[in-house]
Amino acid sequence: MAARELTLDLALTIRHDGHGGVADDLSEPQGLTRWVHDHGDELAGDLDVAAFAADDHALAAVRELRAAVRALFARAVSPEAPSPADAL
């Protein structure tokens, strides 16, 4: 998986739930742990994926990164106000 696909997968961890709400795979540290384990082959660097367990600090950092990525994607496709999923 290329870096751009990994970035898109991160952005898609929050989305419309189909019922007027928002589904967030990263609503708690366990969700981030699961996401990292699911993408272990694509994550490069010094991270020991098998031993990774997210905490509140890691979750906050990744959610901040996700928000920035989604804002860039949203701006690239539409100059309109962000959707509820992107306004978090």
Phi and psi in radians as a Rosetta constraint file:
Dihedral C 1 N 2 CA 2 C 2 CIRCULARHARMONIC -1.349 0.35
Dihedral N 2 CA 2 C 2 N 3 CIRCULARHARMONIC 2.817 0.35
Dihedral C 2 N 3 CA 3 C 3 CIRCULARHARMONIC -1.002 0.35
Dihedral N 3 CA 3 C 3 N 4 CIRCULARHARMONIC -0.643 0.35
Dihedral C 3 N 4 CA 4 C 4 CIRCULARHARMONIC -1.154 0.35
Dihedral N 4 CA 4 C 4 N 5 CIRCULARHARMONIC -0.606 0.35
Dihedral C 4 N 5 CA 5 C 5 CIRCULARHARMONIC -1.230 0.35
Dihedral N 5 CA 5 C 5 N 6 CIRCULARHARMONIC -0.651 0.35
Dihedral C 5 N 6 CA 6 C 6 CIRCULARHARMONIC -1.125 0.35
Dihedral N 6 CA 6 C 6 N 7 CIRCULARHARMONIC -0.706 0.35
Dihedral C 6 N 7 CA 7 C 7 CIRCULARHARMONIC -1.098 0.35
Dihedral N 7 CA 7 C 7 N 8 CIRCULARHARMONIC -0.757 0.35
Dihedral C 7 N 8 CA 8 C 8 CIRCULARHARMONIC -1.133 0.35
Dihedral N 8 CA 8 C 8 N 9 CIRCULARHARMONIC -0.721 0.35
Dihedral C 8 N 9 CA 9 C 9 CIRCULARHARMONIC -1.046 0.35
Dihedral N 9 CA 9 C 9 N 10 CIRCULARHARMONIC -0.676 0.35
Dihedral C 9 N 10 CA 10 C 10 CIRCULARHARMONIC -1.132 0.35
Dihedral N 10 CA 10 C 10 N 11 CIRCULARHARMONIC -0.793 0.35
Dihedral C 10 N 11 CA 11 C 11 CIRCULARHARMONIC -1.055 0.35
Dihedral N 11 CA 11 C 11 N 12 CIRCULARHARMONIC -0.588 0.35
Dihedral C 11 N 12 CA 12 C 12 CIRCULARHARMONIC -1.442 0.35
Dihedral N 12 CA 12 C 12 N 13 CIRCULARHARMONIC 0.108 0.35
Dihedral C 12 N 13 CA 13 C 13 CIRCULARHARMONIC -1.298 0.35
Dihedral N 13 CA 13 C 13 N 14 CIRCULARHARMONIC -0.123 0.35
Dihedral C 13 N 14 CA 14 C 14 CIRCULARHARMONIC -2.301 0.35
Dihedral N 14 CA 14 C 14 N 15 CIRCULARHARMONIC 2.339 0.35
Dihedral C 14 N 15 CA 15 C 15 CIRCULARHARMONIC -2.825 0.35
Dihedral N 15 CA 15 C 15 N 16 CIRCULARHARMONIC 2.953 0.35
Dihedral C 15 N 16 CA 16 C 16 CIRCULARHARMONIC -1.168 0.35
Dihedral N 16 CA 16 C 16 N 17 CIRCULARHARMONIC 2.459 0.35
Dihedral C 16 N 17 CA 17 C 17 CIRCULARHARMONIC -1.563 0.35
Dihedral N 17 CA 17 C 17 N 18 CIRCULARHARMONIC -0.013 0.35
Dihedral C 17 N 18 CA 18 C 18 CIRCULARHARMONIC 1.516 0.35
Dihedral N 18 CA 18 C 18 N 19 CIRCULARHARMONIC -0.026 0.35
Dihedral C 18 N 19 CA 19 C 19 CIRCULARHARMONIC -2.232 0.35
Dihedral N 19 CA 19 C 19 N 20 CIRCULARHARMONIC 0.407 0.35
Dihedral C 19 N 20 CA 20 C 20 CIRCULARHARMONIC 1.533 0.35
Dihedral N 20 CA 20 C 20 N 21 CIRCULARHARMONIC 0.042 0.35
Dihedral C 20 N 21 CA 21 C 21 CIRCULARHARMONIC -2.020 0.35
Dihedral N 21 CA 21 C 21 N 22 CIRCULARHARMONIC -2.868 0.35
Dihedral C 21 N 22 CA 22 C 22 CIRCULARHARMONIC -2.188 0.35
Dihedral N 22 CA 22 C 22 N 23 CIRCULARHARMONIC 2.327 0.35
Dihedral C 22 N 23 CA 23 C 23 CIRCULARHARMONIC -1.800 0.35
Dihedral N 23 CA 23 C 23 N 24 CIRCULARHARMONIC 2.210 0.35
Dihedral C 23 N 24 CA 24 C 24 CIRCULARHARMONIC -2.194 0.35
Dihedral N 24 CA 24 C 24 N 25 CIRCULARHARMONIC 1.899 0.35
Dihedral C 24 N 25 CA 25 C 25 CIRCULARHARMONIC -1.210 0.35
Dihedral N 25 CA 25 C 25 N 26 CIRCULARHARMONIC -0.289 0.35
Dihedral C 25 N 26 CA 26 C 26 CIRCULARHARMONIC -1.947 0.35
Dihedral N 26 CA 26 C 26 N 27 CIRCULARHARMONIC 0.745 0.35
Dihedral C 26 N 27 CA 27 C 27 CIRCULARHARMONIC -1.412 0.35
Dihedral N 27 CA 27 C 27 N 28 CIRCULARHARMONIC -0.238 0.35
Dihedral C 27 N 28 CA 28 C 28 CIRCULARHARMONIC -2.610 0.35
Dihedral N 28 CA 28 C 28 N 29 CIRCULARHARMONIC 2.813 0.35
Dihedral C 28 N 29 CA 29 C 29 CIRCULARHARMONIC -0.972 0.35
Dihedral N 29 CA 29 C 29 N 30 CIRCULARHARMONIC -0.596 0.35
Dihedral C 29 N 30 CA 30 C 30 CIRCULARHARMONIC -1.091 0.35
Dihedral N 30 CA 30 C 30 N 31 CIRCULARHARMONIC -0.570 0.35
Dihedral C 30 N 31 CA 31 C 31 CIRCULARHARMONIC -1.147 0.35
Dihedral N 31 CA 31 C 31 N 32 CIRCULARHARMONIC -0.707 0.35
Dihedral C 31 N 32 CA 32 C 32 CIRCULARHARMONIC -1.170 0.35
Dihedral N 32 CA 32 C 32 N 33 CIRCULARHARMONIC -0.723 0.35
Dihedral C 32 N 33 CA 33 C 33 CIRCULARHARMONIC -1.010 0.35
Dihedral N 33 CA 33 C 33 N 34 CIRCULARHARMONIC -0.813 0.35
Dihedral C 33 N 34 CA 34 C 34 CIRCULARHARMONIC -1.067 0.35
Dihedral N 34 CA 34 C 34 N 35 CIRCULARHARMONIC -0.780 0.35
Dihedral C 34 N 35 CA 35 C 35 CIRCULARHARMONIC -1.081 0.35
Dihedral N 35 CA 35 C 35 N 36 CIRCULARHARMONIC -0.773 0.35
Dihedral C 35 N 36 CA 36 C 36 CIRCULARHARMONIC -1.092 0.35
Dihedral N 36 CA 36 C 36 N 37 CIRCULARHARMONIC -0.786 0.35
Dihedral C 36 N 37 CA 37 C 37 CIRCULARHARMONIC -1.091 0.35
Dihedral N 37 CA 37 C 37 N 38 CIRCULARHARMONIC -0.679 0.35
Dihedral C 37 N 38 CA 38 C 38 CIRCULARHARMONIC -1.191 0.35
Dihedral N 38 CA 38 C 38 N 39 CIRCULARHARMONIC -0.429 0.35
Dihedral C 38 N 39 CA 39 C 39 CIRCULARHARMONIC -1.967 0.35
Dihedral N 39 CA 39 C 39 N 40 CIRCULARHARMONIC 0.355 0.35
Dihedral C 39 N 40 CA 40 C 40 CIRCULARHARMONIC -0.969 0.35
Dihedral N 40 CA 40 C 40 N 41 CIRCULARHARMONIC -0.673 0.35
Dihedral C 40 N 41 CA 41 C 41 CIRCULARHARMONIC -1.152 0.35
Dihedral N 41 CA 41 C 41 N 42 CIRCULARHARMONIC -0.502 0.35
Dihedral C 41 N 42 CA 42 C 42 CIRCULARHARMONIC -1.544 0.35
Dihedral N 42 CA 42 C 42 N 43 CIRCULARHARMONIC -0.343 0.35
Dihedral C 42 N 43 CA 43 C 43 CIRCULARHARMONIC -1.467 0.35
Dihedral N 43 CA 43 C 43 N 44 CIRCULARHARMONIC 2.045 0.35
Dihedral C 43 N 44 CA 44 C 44 CIRCULARHARMONIC -1.673 0.35
Dihedral N 44 CA 44 C 44 N 45 CIRCULARHARMONIC 2.948 0.35
Dihedral C 44 N 45 CA 45 C 45 CIRCULARHARMONIC 1.892 0.35
Dihedral N 45 CA 45 C 45 N 46 CIRCULARHARMONIC -2.698 0.35
Dihedral C 45 N 46 CA 46 C 46 CIRCULARHARMONIC -1.600 0.35
Dihedral N 46 CA 46 C 46 N 47 CIRCULARHARMONIC 0.089 0.35
Dihedral C 46 N 47 CA 47 C 47 CIRCULARHARMONIC -1.256 0.35
Dihedral N 47 CA 47 C 47 N 48 CIRCULARHARMONIC 2.187 0.35
Dihedral C 47 N 48 CA 48 C 48 CIRCULARHARMONIC -1.502 0.35
Dihedral N 48 CA 48 C 48 N 49 CIRCULARHARMONIC 1.603 0.35
Dihedral C 48 N 49 CA 49 C 49 CIRCULARHARMONIC -1.039 0.35
Dihedral N 49 CA 49 C 49 N 50 CIRCULARHARMONIC -0.736 0.35
Dihedral C 49 N 50 CA 50 C 50 CIRCULARHARMONIC -1.077 0.35
Dihedral N 50 CA 50 C 50 N 51 CIRCULARHARMONIC -0.570 0.35
Dihedral C 50 N 51 CA 51 C 51 CIRCULARHARMONIC -1.668 0.35
Dihedral N 51 CA 51 C 51 N 52 CIRCULARHARMONIC -0.061 0.35
Dihedral C 51 N 52 CA 52 C 52 CIRCULARHARMONIC -1.183 0.35
Dihedral N 52 CA 52 C 52 N 53 CIRCULARHARMONIC 2.283 0.35
Dihedral C 52 N 53 CA 53 C 53 CIRCULARHARMONIC -2.409 0.35
Dihedral N 53 CA 53 C 53 N 54 CIRCULARHARMONIC 2.000 0.35
Dihedral C 53 N 54 CA 54 C 54 CIRCULARHARMONIC -1.169 0.35
Dihedral N 54 CA 54 C 54 N 55 CIRCULARHARMONIC 2.593 0.35
Dihedral C 54 N 55 CA 55 C 55 CIRCULARHARMONIC -2.108 0.35
Dihedral N 55 CA 55 C 55 N 56 CIRCULARHARMONIC -3.116 0.35
Dihedral C 55 N 56 CA 56 C 56 CIRCULARHARMONIC -1.071 0.35
Dihedral N 56 CA 56 C 56 N 57 CIRCULARHARMONIC -0.633 0.35
Dihedral C 56 N 57 CA 57 C 57 CIRCULARHARMONIC -1.156 0.35
Dihedral N 57 CA 57 C 57 N 58 CIRCULARHARMONIC -0.821 0.35
Dihedral C 57 N 58 CA 58 C 58 CIRCULARHARMONIC -1.089 0.35
Dihedral N 58 CA 58 C 58 N 59 CIRCULARHARMONIC -0.737 0.35
Dihedral C 58 N 59 CA 59 C 59 CIRCULARHARMONIC -1.065 0.35
Dihedral N 59 CA 59 C 59 N 60 CIRCULARHARMONIC -0.788 0.35
Dihedral C 59 N 60 CA 60 C 60 CIRCULARHARMONIC -1.077 0.35
Dihedral N 60 CA 60 C 60 N 61 CIRCULARHARMONIC -0.732 0.35
Dihedral C 60 N 61 CA 61 C 61 CIRCULARHARMONIC -1.130 0.35
Dihedral N 61 CA 61 C 61 N 62 CIRCULARHARMONIC -0.758 0.35
Dihedral C 61 N 62 CA 62 C 62 CIRCULARHARMONIC -1.227 0.35
Dihedral N 62 CA 62 C 62 N 63 CIRCULARHARMONIC -0.656 0.35
Dihedral C 62 N 63 CA 63 C 63 CIRCULARHARMONIC -1.136 0.35
Dihedral N 63 CA 63 C 63 N 64 CIRCULARHARMONIC -0.631 0.35
Dihedral C 63 N 64 CA 64 C 64 CIRCULARHARMONIC -1.146 0.35
Dihedral N 64 CA 64 C 64 N 65 CIRCULARHARMONIC -0.750 0.35
Dihedral C 64 N 65 CA 65 C 65 CIRCULARHARMONIC -1.084 0.35
Dihedral N 65 CA 65 C 65 N 66 CIRCULARHARMONIC -0.783 0.35
Dihedral C 65 N 66 CA 66 C 66 CIRCULARHARMONIC -1.036 0.35
Dihedral N 66 CA 66 C 66 N 67 CIRCULARHARMONIC -0.745 0.35
Dihedral C 66 N 67 CA 67 C 67 CIRCULARHARMONIC -1.070 0.35
Dihedral N 67 CA 67 C 67 N 68 CIRCULARHARMONIC -0.707 0.35
Dihedral C 67 N 68 CA 68 C 68 CIRCULARHARMONIC -1.163 0.35
Dihedral N 68 CA 68 C 68 N 69 CIRCULARHARMONIC -0.747 0.35
Dihedral C 68 N 69 CA 69 C 69 CIRCULARHARMONIC -1.103 0.35
Dihedral N 69 CA 69 C 69 N 70 CIRCULARHARMONIC -0.787 0.35
Dihedral C 69 N 70 CA 70 C 70 CIRCULARHARMONIC -1.135 0.35
Dihedral N 70 CA 70 C 70 N 71 CIRCULARHARMONIC -0.643 0.35
Dihedral C 70 N 71 CA 71 C 71 CIRCULARHARMONIC -1.112 0.35
Dihedral N 71 CA 71 C 71 N 72 CIRCULARHARMONIC -0.708 0.35
Dihedral C 71 N 72 CA 72 C 72 CIRCULARHARMONIC -1.133 0.35
Dihedral N 72 CA 72 C 72 N 73 CIRCULARHARMONIC -0.785 0.35
Dihedral C 72 N 73 CA 73 C 73 CIRCULARHARMONIC -1.079 0.35
Dihedral N 73 CA 73 C 73 N 74 CIRCULARHARMONIC -0.784 0.35
Dihedral C 73 N 74 CA 74 C 74 CIRCULARHARMONIC -1.083 0.35
Dihedral N 74 CA 74 C 74 N 75 CIRCULARHARMONIC -0.733 0.35
Dihedral C 74 N 75 CA 75 C 75 CIRCULARHARMONIC -1.164 0.35
Dihedral N 75 CA 75 C 75 N 76 CIRCULARHARMONIC -0.596 0.35
Dihedral C 75 N 76 CA 76 C 76 CIRCULARHARMONIC -1.192 0.35
Dihedral N 76 CA 76 C 76 N 77 CIRCULARHARMONIC -0.538 0.35
Dihedral C 76 N 77 CA 77 C 77 CIRCULARHARMONIC -1.769 0.35
Dihedral N 77 CA 77 C 77 N 78 CIRCULARHARMONIC -0.323 0.35
Dihedral C 77 N 78 CA 78 C 78 CIRCULARHARMONIC -2.805 0.35
Dihedral N 78 CA 78 C 78 N 79 CIRCULARHARMONIC 2.315 0.35
Dihedral C 78 N 79 CA 79 C 79 CIRCULARHARMONIC -1.441 0.35
Dihedral N 79 CA 79 C 79 N 80 CIRCULARHARMONIC 0.076 0.35
Dihedral C 79 N 80 CA 80 C 80 CIRCULARHARMONIC -1.232 0.35
Dihedral N 80 CA 80 C 80 N 81 CIRCULARHARMONIC 3.000 0.35
Dihedral C 80 N 81 CA 81 C 81 CIRCULARHARMONIC -1.080 0.35
Dihedral N 81 CA 81 C 81 N 82 CIRCULARHARMONIC 2.642 0.35
Dihedral C 81 N 82 CA 82 C 82 CIRCULARHARMONIC -1.180 0.35
Dihedral N 82 CA 82 C 82 N 83 CIRCULARHARMONIC 2.674 0.35
Dihedral C 82 N 83 CA 83 C 83 CIRCULARHARMONIC -1.239 0.35
Dihedral N 83 CA 83 C 83 N 84 CIRCULARHARMONIC 2.927 0.35
Dihedral C 83 N 84 CA 84 C 84 CIRCULARHARMONIC -0.981 0.35
Dihedral N 84 CA 84 C 84 N 85 CIRCULARHARMONIC -0.605 0.35
Dihedral C 84 N 85 CA 85 C 85 CIRCULARHARMONIC -1.185 0.35
Dihedral N 85 CA 85 C 85 N 86 CIRCULARHARMONIC -0.552 0.35
Dihedral C 85 N 86 CA 86 C 86 CIRCULARHARMONIC -1.581 0.35
Dihedral N 86 CA 86 C 86 N 87 CIRCULARHARMONIC -0.166 0.35
Dihedral C 86 N 87 CA 87 C 87 CIRCULARHARMONIC -1.545 0.35
Dihedral N 87 CA 87 C 87 N 88 CIRCULARHARMONIC -0.033 0.35
